[in-house]
Amino acid sequence: MQSTRRLEILRAIVDEYVATQEPVGSKAIADKSQLGVSPATIRNEMAVLEEEGLITHPHTSAGRIPTDLGYRVFVDKLATVKPLSSAERRAIETFLEGALDLDDVVMRTVRLLADVTKQVAVVQYPSMIKSRVRHVELVSLTSSRIMMILITDSGRVEQRVIELSEDAPETFISALRTKLNNAVAGQRLPDVADRITGIMESYTARERKDVAVVVSTLIEMAMERPEEKVVLAGTANLARFKEDFSTTIHPVLEALEEQVVLLRLLGDANDTVQVRIGNEQKENNLRSTSLVTVGYGHENSPLGALGVLGPTRMDYAGSMSAVSAVARYVGRYITEGSIG
């Protein structure tokens, strides 16, 4: 499709249909747009758009609605990032104030996304395999018992209690803590084992038994692969769009109950906002929906992903803007060490 005018007519049809859920006629476009052409000219251009598969007319209505392909062209060529309202901006800037831990951050994030976009929000927990060690802490509980705490750059905090074979003075614990952090701070979790296996060589034979227990415990903590987890909020928002689903929303709700489905939805997210529309969805039960996703965390290496899902008659520009802004904020919050 070459015509700039036809693109603008497509934009007008998408905007009007998203706003009203009513098929859009040429007179409505002529009245509301600034194209400066007659309804007859608009009708001719709409006929071309229909031939190209970008719009269609439902039933016997004289108006037209966008197809999945029409939404795709709109997103790729026409959708510009919609500025956030002052209320939305304020909500995004303050939603993590006072967050206690990673669980709290994730739950606040998913609730905010659902509230701002009025869609179903999905947020993936940061992936352990992509995380790096921020700090290892050793805390004496008794003379022969310590707690090891592993803190990652994604905000995860893991802890284990370790029983030592004999009393360990604080100087021993402090020196071991320093050696561990010098070896693994900033390292990817899968690389921890290679970085610390040589630490025992600097200890006496008597000390090595306890150092070995500490080292093996840290390796176990770093190698653990807790099941990747996705949380969602705002499923009730789908009820507001029940007319947008050809049959019922039950298949969509069933798909959203499956963690493996949610993980697949977010599996290929990266630093760039991606939009998957209608039949582009891999899950059959979600082909009446569209999905807007983006990764969050380190640049070029997201720790996790988030997004919103709703009917294909979605405010794409607004959803893309909100998803991008929330991802930037939560990624910065986690990686800059505001939790953990």
Long-range contacts (C-beta under 8 A, 24 or more apart in sequence): 1-49, 1-52, 1-54, 1-73, 3-45, 3-48, 5-35, 5-37, 5-45, 6-45, 6-48, 6-49, 7-73, 7-77, 7-78, 8-33, 8-35, 9-33, 9-35, 9-42, 9-45, 9-46, 9-49, 10-49, 10-54, 10-55, 10-66, 10-70, 10-73, 10-74, 10-78, 11-74, 11-78, 13-46, 13-49, 13-55, 13-64, 13-65, 13-66, 13-70, 14-66, 14-70, 14-71, 14-74, 14-78, 17-65, 17-66, 17-313, 18-313, 18-314, 18-315, 21-243, 21-244, 21-313, 22-63, 23-57, 23-58, 23-61, 23-62, 23-63, 23-64, 23-65, 24-63, 24-64, 24-65, 25-62, 25-63, 25-64, 28-63, 66-312, 68-277, 68-278, 68-279, 68-280, 68-312, 71-277, 71-278, 71-290, 71-312, 71-316, 72-277, 72-280, 74-316, 75-275, 75-277, 75-316, 75-320, 79-316, 79-317, 79-320, 80-317, 81-317, 81-320, 81-321, 81-324, 82-315, 82-317, 82-318, 82-320, 82-321, 83-321, 84-321, 84-322, 84-325, 88-116, 88-322, 89-325, 91-115, 91-116, 92-116, 92-322, 92-325, 92-326, 92-329, 93-329, 95-329, 96-329, 96-330, 96-333, 96-338, 99-333, 99-338, 99-339, 100-339, 101-155, 101-157, 101-339, 101-340, 102-126, 102-154, 102-155, 102-156, 102-157, 102-334, 102-339, 102-340, 104-339, 105-155, 105-330, 105-333, 105-334, 105-339, 106-231, 107-231, 109-306, 109-326, 109-330, 110-231, 110-232, 110-233, 110-234, 110-306, 111-233, 111-234, 112-326, 113-233, 113-234, 113-306, 113-308, 113-322, 113-323, 113-326, 114-233, 114-234, 114-237, 114-308, 115-234, 116-322, 116-326, 117-234, 117-308, 117-310, 117-315, 117-318, 117-319, 117-322, 117-323, 118-234, 118-237, 118-240, 118-310, 119-234, 119-237, 119-308, 119-309, 119-310, 119-314, 119-319, 120-232, 120-233, 120-234, 120-235, 120-237, 120-238, 120-256, 120-308, 120-309, 120-310, 121-232, 121-233, 121-234, 121-306, 121-307, 121-308, 122-230, 122-231, 122-232, 122-262, 122-265, 122-266, 122-306, 122-307, 122-308, 122-309, 123-230, 123-231, 123-232, 123-304, 123-305, 123-306, 124-228, 124-229, 124-230, 124-262, 124-263, 124-266, 124-304, 124-305, 124-306, 125-228, 125-229, 125-230, 125-231, 125-304, 126-152, 126-154, 126-155, 126-156, 126-297, 126-303, 126-304, 126-334, 127-154, 127-228, 127-303, 127-304, 128-152, 128-154, 128-156, 128-189, 128-224, 128-225, 128-226, 129-188, 129-189, 129-190, 129-225, 130-154, 130-188, 130-297, 130-301, 130-302, 130-303, 131-156, 131-188, 131-189, 131-303, 132-186, 132-187, 132-188, 132-189, 133-184, 133-185, 133-186, 133-187, 133-189, 133-192, 133-222, 134-185, 134-337, 134-340, 135-181, 135-185, 136-177, 136-180, 136-181, 136-184, 136-185, 136-218, 137-177, 138-173, 138-176, 138-177, 138-180, 138-214, 140-168, 140-170, 140-173, 143-167, 143-168, 144-168, 146-173, 146-214, 148-214, 148-217, 148-218, 148-221, 150-218, 150-221, 150-222, 151-340, 152-189, 152-340, 153-303, 153-334, 153-335, 153-337, 154-297, 154-303, 154-304, 154-334, 154-335, 155-334, 155-339, 155-340, 156-340, 157-340, 158-221, 158-224, 160-217, 160-220, 160-221, 162-213, 162-214, 162-217, 163-213, 164-210, 164-213, 165-209, 165-210, 165-213, 166-210, 168-210, 172-207, 176-211, 176-214, 180-214, 180-218, 184-218, 184-222, 189-222, 189-223, 190-222, 190-223, 192-218, 192-219, 192-222, 192-223, 193-219, 193-222, 193-223, 227-259, 228-263, 229-259, 230-259, 230-262, 230-263, 230-265, 230-266, 232-256, 232-262, 234-308, 237-310, 238-310, 238-311, 241-310, 241-311, 241-313, 244-288, 244-311, 244-312, 244-313, 245-288, 245-311, 246-288, 251-285, 252-285, 252-286, 252-288, 252-289, 254-285, 255-283, 255-285, 255-286, 256-309, 261-286, 265-291, 265-293, 265-307, 265-309, 266-293, 266-304, 266-305, 266-306, 266-307, 267-305, 269-293, 269-294, 269-295, 269-302, 269-305, 269-306, 269-307, 270-294, 270-295, 270-302, 271-295, 271-299, 271-300, 271-302, 273-320, 273-323, 273-324, 275-316, 275-320, 277-312, 278-312, 288-312, 290-314, 290-316, 292-316, 292-319, 292-320, 292-323, 293-323, 294-323, 294-324, 294-327, 295-327, 296-327, 296-328, 296-330, 296-331, 296-334, 297-331, 297-334, 297-335, 298-331, 298-335, 302-331, 303-331, 303-334, 303-335, 306-330
